[in-house]
Amino acid sequence: MKNLLILATALIFPAFPVSAADLNDAEIAGIVVAANEVDIEAGRYAQTKSTNEEVKAYAHRMVGEHTDVNESAKKLVSKLGIKPEETTTSLGLKAEGKANLIKFRVLDGENFDKSYISEEIELHRKVIDVVDKKLLPSAKNEELKAMLKQVRPSLVSHLEHAQKVQGMLTGNR
């Protein structure tokens, strides 16, 4: 289940510039690895920046699960003989991740917590949508497809967890 999380996370990029027919398995793998790395980096930063225990726990979960998924995804692509390829999407994900970190650096306390959790909600909504509409239809390898299908419940769980934390931050428990 964690293996698919990485693939789904890669799809969160808001301006997914290619159609499903344009993606090959190596490009999907490249997007997945980039997305996971971006979420790991944001989670690590949130673990050190936040003073809210719920936000820190969420960030810890994201770092741990995305690290596990990234390792599993890398093993799968190695087994399949696929070398992840960079695309404008994977490069865009990396740029978006860096931009978020810059934005996060100027925020403190509750403003940081709310911004980080809001970004996580948006990211997971987009990832679920991209998995359903772009990655699954594009994947040619059955193991890669199976991984994508398997990760969806984890993505939904991450989204629900982030929404719960957001409710706590805004007083809507």
C-alpha positions in Angstrom: 0.0 0.0 0.0 2.8 2.4 0.8 4.4 1.6 -2.5 1.5 3.2 -4.3 1.6 6.3 -2.2 4.7 7.5 -3.8 3.2 7.1 -7.3 0.1 8.9 -6.3 2.0 11.7 -4.6 3.9 12.4 -7.8 0.7 13.4 -9.5 -0.2 16.3 -7.3 1.5 18.8 -9.5 -1.3 21.4 -10.2 -0.4 21.9 -13.9 0.1 18.3 -15.1 1.2 19.3 -18.6 0.9 16.0 -20.5 -2.1 13.9 -21.4 -2.4 10.3 -20.2 -1.4 9.0 -23.6 1.8 10.9 -23.5 3.2 9.2 -20.3 5.3 6.1 -20.4 6.2 3.9 -17.4 9.6 5.5 -17.0 8.1 9.0 -17.0 5.5 7.9 -14.4 8.3 6.5 -12.2 10.2 9.8 -12.5 7.1 11.8 -11.5 6.5 9.5 -8.5 10.0 9.7 -7.2 10.1 13.5 -7.6 6.7 13.9 -5.8 7.7 11.7 -2.9 11.0 13.6 -2.5 9.1 16.9 -2.4 6.7 15.7 0.3 9.5 14.1 2.3 11.4 17.5 2.3 8.3 19.4 3.3 7.5 17.0 6.0 11.1 17.1 7.4 10.8 20.9 7.4 7.5 20.8 9.2 8.8 18.5 11.9 11.4 21.1 12.8 9.4 24.3 12.3 6.0 23.4 13.8 5.4 23.6 17.5 2.0 21.9 17.2 2.1 18.2 18.1 -0.6 17.2 15.7 1.1 18.9 12.8 4.4 17.3 13.8 2.8 13.9 14.0 1.3 14.3 10.6 4.6 15.5 9.1 6.4 12.5 10.8 3.9 10.2 9.1 4.4 11.8 5.7 8.2 11.5 6.0 8.1 7.9 7.1 5.5 6.7 4.6 6.8 8.6 1.6 10.4 7.4 2.4 9.1 3.8 2.5 7.2 4.2 -0.7 10.1 5.8 -2.5 12.3 2.9 -1.6 9.7 0.4 -2.7 9.1 2.2 -5.9 12.8 2.4 -6.7 13.0 -1.4 -6.1 10.1 -2.0 -8.4 11.4 0.1 -11.3 14.8 -1.6 -10.9 13.2 -5.0 -11.0 11.2 -4.0 -14.1 14.3 -2.5 -15.7 12.8 1.0 -15.9 14.9 4.0 -15.3 12.9 7.0 -14.1 12.9 9.8 -16.6 12.6 13.5 -15.8 9.8 15.3 -17.5 8.5 18.9 -17.3 6.1 17.6 -14.7 8.8 16.1 -12.4 10.9 19.2 -12.8 7.9 21.3 -12.1 7.2 19.3 -8.9 10.7 20.0 -7.7 10.3 23.7 -8.4 6.9 23.8 -6.7 8.4 22.1 -3.7 11.2 24.6 -3.4 8.7 27.5 -3.8 6.6 26.0 -0.9 9.7 25.7 1.3 10.5 29.4 0.7 7.0 30.3 1.5 7.1 28.2 4.7 10.3 29.9 5.9 8.6 33.2 6.3 5.7 31.8 8.3 5.7 31.0 12.0 3.4 29.3 14.5 -0.2 28.9 13.6 0.3 30.6 10.2 2.9 28.0 9.3 0.8 25.1 10.6 -2.3 26.2 8.6 -0.3 26.8 5.4 1.5 23.4 5.6 -1.7 21.4 6.3 -3.6 23.3 3.6 -0.9 22.5 1.1 -1.0 18.8 2.1 -4.8 18.7 1.6 -4.5 20.3 -1.8 -1.6 18.0 -2.8 -3.5 14.8 -1.8 -6.6 15.8 -3.6 -4.6 16.4 -6.7 -2.7 13.2 -6.4 -5.8 11.1 -6.1 -7.3 12.8 -9.1 -4.0 12.4 -11.2 -3.8 8.7 -10.2 -7.3 8.1 -11.3 -7.2 10.2 -14.5 -3.6 10.2 -15.7 -1.3 7.6 -14.1 -3.5 4.5 -14.1 -4.7 5.0 -17.7 -1.0 5.6 -18.8 0.7 2.7 -16.9 1.5 -0.2 -19.2 3.2 -2.5 -16.7 0.7 -4.5 -14.7 2.8 -4.4 -11.5 3.0 -0.6 -11.8 -0.7 -0.4 -12.3 -1.3 -2.6 -9.3 0.9 -0.4 -7.2 -1.1 2.7 -8.3 -4.4 1.0 -7.4 -3.1 -0.1 -4.1 -1.9 3.3 -3.0 -5.2 5.1 -3.4 -6.5 4.1 0.1 -3.3 5.5 1.6 -3.8 8.7 -0.2 -7.3 9.0 1.0 -6.1 8.3 4.5 -3.5 11.0 4.3 -6.1 13.5 3.0 -8.5 12.6 5.8 -5.7 12.9 8.4 -4.7 16.3 7.1 -8.4 17.4 7.1 -8.7 16.3 10.7 -5.6 18.3 11.7 -6.9 21.3 9.8 -10.2 21.1 11.8 -8.2 21.0 15.0 -6.2 24.1 13.9 -9.3 26.0 13.1 -11.3 24.9 16.1 -13.7 22.7 14.0 -13.0 19.4 15.7 
